[in-house]
């Protein structure tokens, strides 16, 4: 791990004695970044005239930093195997749900978060760009009363 990061082994093991410690630190950093994102996204959704289009735009923007999205997905998968890390990973699920609920309701928020996760995984696996119009129409269907 240290070699991949271009650091001496002692530098990483001093701060992160185990791989789990390193992963937990990554999840904490990711959760802090997500919290900042959620604050910006909440403001954008409050001002949005078209919630499905605004959410689609957020997804497209999130996926512009593929390296960050890839890292976050890898950390969440690790948290799925390690119960001690799950509370950190839950920040994404609960934060996004809480962000969407006031605009689309509880059930639709759950559906959109699940869709967002699937779109993210598909984009990372295929390397393809996502189509904002397709995202918008799908989110519109998921949030229709």
C-alpha positions as CSV (number, residue, x, y, z in Angstrom):
1,X,0.0,0.0,0.0
2,X,2.8,2.4,1.0
3,X,4.7,1.7,-2.2
4,X,1.6,2.3,-4.4
5,X,1.3,5.7,-2.7
6,X,5.0,6.4,-3.2
7,X,5.6,6.7,0.6
8,X,8.0,4.9,2.8
9,X,6.4,2.0,4.8
10,X,7.2,3.7,8.1
11,X,5.3,6.8,7.1
12,X,2.1,4.9,6.6
13,X,2.4,2.4,9.4
14,X,3.1,5.2,11.9
15,X,-0.3,6.8,11.2
16,X,-2.1,3.6,10.2
17,X,-0.8,0.5,11.9
18,X,-3.3,-1.8,10.1
19,X,-5.1,-1.8,6.8
20,X,-8.4,-1.4,8.6
21,X,-7.1,1.8,10.2
22,X,-6.2,3.2,6.8
23,X,-9.6,2.2,5.4
24,X,-11.4,3.8,8.4
25,X,-9.4,7.0,7.8
26,X,-10.4,7.0,4.2
27,X,-14.0,6.5,5.1
28,X,-13.9,9.4,7.6
29,X,-12.4,11.6,5.0
30,X,-14.9,10.5,2.4
31,X,-17.8,11.1,4.9
32,X,-16.5,14.6,5.6
33,X,-16.3,15.3,1.9
34,X,-19.8,14.0,1.4
35,X,-21.1,16.1,4.2
36,X,-19.7,19.2,2.4
37,X,-21.2,18.0,-0.9
38,X,-24.6,17.4,0.8
39,X,-24.7,21.0,2.1
40,X,-24.0,22.4,-1.4
41,X,-26.5,20.0,-2.9
42,X,-29.2,20.8,-0.4
43,X,-28.9,24.5,-1.3
44,X,-29.1,23.7,-5.0
45,X,-32.2,21.5,-4.5
46,X,-33.9,24.2,-2.5
47,X,-33.4,26.6,-5.4
48,X,-34.3,24.1,-8.1
49,X,-37.4,24.5,-10.2
50,X,-37.1,20.9,-11.5
51,X,-36.0,18.4,-8.8
52,X,-35.4,15.4,-11.1
53,X,-33.3,17.5,-13.5
54,X,-31.3,18.9,-10.5
55,X,-30.7,15.5,-9.1
56,X,-29.6,14.2,-12.5
57,X,-27.2,17.2,-12.7
58,X,-25.7,16.3,-9.3
59,X,-25.2,12.7,-10.4
60,X,-23.4,13.8,-13.6
61,X,-21.2,16.2,-11.6
62,X,-20.4,13.6,-9.0
63,X,-19.2,11.2,-11.7
64,X,-16.8,13.8,-13.2
65,X,-14.3,12.9,-10.5
66,X,-14.1,9.1,-11.3
67,X,-11.1,8.6,-9.1
68,X,-13.0,9.9,-6.1
69,X,-16.1,7.9,-6.9
70,X,-14.1,4.7,-7.4
71,X,-12.3,5.2,-4.1
72,X,-15.6,5.8,-2.3
73,X,-17.1,2.7,-3.8
74,X,-14.1,0.6,-2.8
75,X,-14.3,1.9,0.7
76,X,-18.1,1.2,0.9
77,X,-17.5,-2.4,-0.3
78,X,-14.9,-2.8,2.4
79,X,-17.3,-1.4,5.0
80,X,-19.8,-4.1,3.8
81,X,-17.4,-6.7,5.0
82,X,-16.3,-5.0,8.2
83,X,-19.2,-4.1,10.6
84,X,-16.9,-1.6,12.5
85,X,-16.7,0.5,9.3
86,X,-20.4,0.5,8.4
87,X,-21.5,3.5,10.4
88,X,-19.0,5.6,8.4
89,X,-20.3,4.2,5.1
90,X,-23.9,4.8,6.1
91,X,-23.3,8.6,5.9
92,X,-23.8,8.3,2.1
93,X,-27.1,6.4,2.3
94,X,-28.7,8.4,5.1
95,X,-27.3,11.7,4.0
96,X,-28.5,11.4,0.4
97,X,-31.9,10.1,1.6
98,X,-32.3,13.0,4.1
99,X,-31.4,15.4,1.3
100,X,-34.0,14.1,-1.1
101,X,-36.9,13.3,1.3
102,X,-38.2,16.8,1.7
103,X,-38.5,17.1,-2.1
104,X,-39.7,13.7,-3.2
105,X,-40.9,11.8,-0.1
106,X,-39.5,8.8,1.7
107,X,-40.2,6.0,-0.8
108,X,-39.0,8.0,-3.8
109,X,-35.9,9.2,-1.9
110,X,-35.0,5.5,-1.3
111,X,-35.5,4.7,-4.9
112,X,-33.4,7.6,-6.2
113,X,-30.6,6.8,-3.8
114,X,-30.6,3.2,-5.0
115,X,-30.7,4.4,-8.6
116,X,-27.8,6.8,-7.9
117,X,-25.7,3.9,-6.5
118,X,-26.5,1.7,-9.5
119,X,-25.6,4.5,-12.0
120,X,-22.4,5.1,-10.2
121,X,-21.4,1.5,-10.3
122,X,-22.3,1.1,-14.0
123,X,-20.4,4.3,-14.9
124,X,-17.3,3.1,-13.0
125,X,-17.4,-0.4,-14.5
126,X,-18.1,0.6,-18.1
127,X,-16.2,3.9,-18.1
128,X,-19.0,5.4,-20.1
129,X,-20.5,8.8,-19.5
130,X,-24.0,9.1,-18.2
131,X,-26.7,10.8,-20.2
132,X,-28.3,13.6,-18.2
133,X,-31.6,13.4,-20.1
134,X,-31.9,9.6,-19.4
135,X,-31.1,10.2,-15.8
136,X,-33.7,13.0,-15.6
137,X,-36.5,10.9,-17.1
138,X,-35.7,7.9,-14.9
139,X,-35.6,10.1,-11.8
140,X,-38.9,11.7,-12.9
141,X,-40.5,8.3,-13.1
142,X,-39.1,7.3,-9.7
143,X,-40.4,10.4,-8.1
144,X,-43.8,10.6,-9.8
145,X,-46.7,10.4,-7.3
